[in-house]
Amino acid sequence: AAGKVGLVEPLAAAASAAGADGLMIEVHQQPEKALSDGPQSLRPEAFGKVIGRLRKVAEAVGRSL
């Protein structure tokens, strides 16, 4: 939503902590070549790391991911 890859994780963590029931996170092998939303797209390996950290946030507020 912010259009910047560096904001994806903090916004997702905040949404998860606030009780969001779902997240839409853009993932692309080559964000610089994406036809849309490249600047806010995570590479697959970064996505895996973000999901791992988001699981901890969800668990801290009594939810699961």
N, C-alpha and C positions, 0 to 999 in steps of 0.2 A: 504493500500500500504506500510505502514511503518512496519507492523508486530507487533505493540505494541498498546495495547488498549488506552493508555494515549495519543497517537497521533491522534486518530481517529477524535475527535471533532475539534482540531485546524486545521487539514488538511481539514476537511469538511467545516469549516467556511471560510478558506482561498479560497478554491475552489468556494464556493458560492459567496463570495465577488468579486472574479475575473471573475464571469460570467458563471460558469459551468451550463450546462443545465440538468445535472443529477449527482447523487451520488450513489455509491454502498457501503453500510455499512453492514457489517456482523453482524447478530444477532443470538444468540444461548442461550437456557435455561441454559446450563451447558458448558460454553466455555472450561473448563478444560477437558471435555470429547469429544469435537468436533473432528471429523475425519480430518478436515483440518481448518486452519486459526483460531484456538482457541485463540491464543495470541492476535489477533486483533478483536475478536468478542465481541460485547457489549451484556449485558444481556437485555432482553426486557424492563425492567423498566428504565435502563440507556438510552436506545435508545429513549424512550419517552421524557426524559429530554433533550437529545441532540437535538432532532427535535424541541422542544420548543425554545431552544436558537438559533438554526439555522434559524428559522422563523424570529427572530429579526434581524439577520445579513442580510438575504435576503431583508427584508423590508427596511433596512437602505440604501441599494443600489438600491432601486426601483424595486425589483423583488418579486416574491412570491414563497412559497414552498408548 
